[in-house]
């Protein structure tokens, strides 16, 4: 009895040790028994990736990105082979593949490659032979056969891309939490699990710091309308469905409050206020492979102005190097860094039709005497950069103020 | 100044930790500075392979061989990327490749694959670009892109095969000992380093228990006349040259004494003494993938005889299963195993022209009251199976008797 094709993705914590791998194998076989075809995408075991990064850092602090990909891709190769063995042990047929083997072809941007196409014939053939297919997440291969990785959280992308390519009936993202919450429950214990959320809201939440799913994979899911089910590999409870549209009840303003403590702020002082200067700065950053997040420049009443932007802390050294060079070229002043910042954001499609969210947000900050250093808004989110020490207070206050704790 | 191409192979102990990897990088760069092109074959870090095997054994005691290869091949992938980074750190260009990437094409015999051909274009291109090429040892890939491994010690084979394919001027095998010794120095401290040894002698010594190099790789080196230099990665001393012919001085009878404690003896009792029976037994073992080593069958004066053979301990379970089944079919009796045996051998091309080596060997055993359970001879070696507890006494006695301690 053929029930359809399910793509499942298990994150690192779901396969952190032998016992958990066996647990995943049981879950996979459970679906098989019900008549589903299965493609299972797996991340590296627990902290393997971090351990490999640590190992490389003992050798060099500027590792070649090609060699990093070569190194890190071993993590998933270990977990797929072990999961295949665990499924065999339960008496079911399974076969593991690396990203290269299943033809996940990417561009040459090592450590953050983009998938160009997937030659899924090998998977289709294995499925036809009745096998459970296990695919290494996070990795691909260039047309020159160089191994690439898709960036942090790239296994989600592997799962979504495969679900799209194979026209899967469902794409389940297994993690160590029960789904998406209105905010991080470790900060605000009153946080609630969200039943359904739109791609757009999830996208904002992911890019604003909710670490459950990688933003890029939600973009892809949205683009190809792949419904996602984010759930826990440790329970049978339903998690959070990420879908195209959610019927919003009146009064539901926000989906959640997010926090990102992994960014740093860079300020270039006394930037000459003339056309093309900002372009020059951000062109150089972009060419140097630095992703800039928020940018703030004040209107200037003199000939000079200050320009601030945020970047991931991991890219701060690279960013400072570039910015200091460009700053000298354009005749700007000092470059100041600040690593003690946090970004607090509120997200919700509801705010489109409800003005006043921004005012309430800023008012809440003021009530708690929290200074707002930068502000950025989108259609369905508002973000504030504040000092890191106020981060948790701000999250709790906003979660409460917008009625998410109820 | 182009000096020629050197293929170097570094074993697991030479790259057991970050410090040792950096040491290897320095050595490689040292050759580069002298003007050599370099292809460097690397094994997995220290005990990585054993740790991965241990991990798999926690999941299943009969892992799929395809999945084992998938798992184990990650070990070398980690070491090649780290070595490339360490060389970059010293300011030199290097690029790492997996077995699959450099086109080491093998047959489909997972865990003990044979190299069919090498498409070394990628290596040639990288060398032409002035890069030091780092290749993952021990692994290859089938025409279907399934990852294979070449069996224990397979990195030696990778090095020798690449040296042949690339017409290298030298092939250096780096290990944690200074070369080949007349016997294991841990057993007999008077053991001496051998300056030069022939392929044939080395082959006997390797297959008889000297674990410095894998036998198959010496066969390949012999076949294509690739001179090998076995030496230590921890010193600059010359090691042992393995070459076609060594001018033997008068009186030099033996090259060394070897010991193998990794075999078990299987005896099939009361085998019907008629044509085709032995063939049936060993055909079944061979089809089951069991490599049999020594075989002894006594002339029988009745209609039944006992037949003994030895196998690697790792294959004992498989061998017993097959032998017990066949034994029932052919109407033989009980099957007895003995794991407490050792094989002691003397090796030397000199014995071809000097009769009496066997007599001296057996006499030495008798002097020490050691019972010989099986005997096997070749052109340049004589082996005895004895009880394991006498192994070290036998090695020391033979090493002394044949004048190797001088």
Boltz contact constraints between the chains, C-beta under 6 A:
constraints:
  - contact:
      token1: [A, 18]
      token2: [B, 58]
      max_distance: 6.0
  - contact:
      token1: [A, 18]
      token2: [B, 59]
      max_distance: 6.0
  - contact:
      token1: [A, 58]
      token2: [B, 18]
      max_distance: 6.0
  - contact:
      token1: [A, 59]
      token2: [B, 18]
      max_distance: 6.0
  - contact:
      token1: [A, 59]
      token2: [B, 82]
      max_distance: 6.0
  - contact:
      token1: [A, 59]
      token2: [B, 85]
      max_distance: 6.0
  - contact:
      token1: [A, 59]
      token2: [B, 86]
      max_distance: 6.0
  - contact:
      token1: [A, 60]
      token2: [B, 85]
      max_distance: 6.0
  - contact:
      token1: [A, 60]
      token2: [B, 89]
      max_distance: 6.0
  - contact:
      token1: [A, 63]
      token2: [B, 85]
      max_distance: 6.0
  - contact:
      token1: [A, 64]
      token2: [B, 88]
      max_distance: 6.0
  - contact:
      token1: [A, 67]
      token2: [B, 81]
      max_distance: 6.0
  - contact:
      token1: [A, 67]
      token2: [B, 84]
      max_distance: 6.0
  - contact:
      token1: [A, 67]
      token2: [B, 85]
      max_distance: 6.0
  - contact:
      token1: [A, 70]
      token2: [B, 81]
      max_distance: 6.0
  - contact:
      token1: [A, 70]
      token2: [B, 96]
      max_distance: 6.0
  - contact:
      token1: [A, 71]
      token2: [B, 81]
      max_distance: 6.0
  - contact:
      token1: [A, 74]
      token2: [B, 74]
      max_distance: 6.0
  - contact:
      token1: [A, 74]
      token2: [B, 77]
      max_distance: 6.0
  - contact:
      token1: [A, 74]
      token2: [B, 78]
      max_distance: 6.0
  - contact:
      token1: [A, 77]
      token2: [B, 74]
      max_distance: 6.0
  - contact:
      token1: [A, 78]
      token2: [B, 74]
      max_distance: 6.0
  - contact:
      token1: [A, 81]
      token2: [B, 67]
      max_distance: 6.0
  - contact:
      token1: [A, 81]
      token2: [B, 70]
      max_distance: 6.0
  - contact:
      token1: [A, 81]
      token2: [B, 71]
      max_distance: 6.0
  - contact:
      token1: [A, 82]
      token2: [B, 59]
      max_distance: 6.0
  - contact:
      token1: [A, 84]
      token2: [B, 67]
      max_distance: 6.0
  - contact:
      token1: [A, 85]
      token2: [B, 59]
      max_distance: 6.0
  - contact:
      token1: [A, 85]
      token2: [B, 60]
      max_distance: 6.0
  - contact:
      token1: [A, 85]
      token2: [B, 63]
      max_distance: 6.0
  - contact:
      token1: [A, 85]
      token2: [B, 67]
      max_distance: 6.0
  - contact:
      token1: [A, 86]
      token2: [B, 59]
      max_distance: 6.0
  - contact:
      token1: [A, 88]
      token2: [B, 64]
      max_distance: 6.0
  - contact:
      token1: [A, 89]
      token2: [B, 60]
      max_distance: 6.0
  - contact:
      token1: [A, 96]
      token2: [B, 70]
      max_distance: 6.0
  - contact:
      token1: [A, 101]
      token2: [B, 145]
      max_distance: 6.0
  - contact:
      token1: [A, 145]
      token2: [B, 101]
      max_distance: 6.0
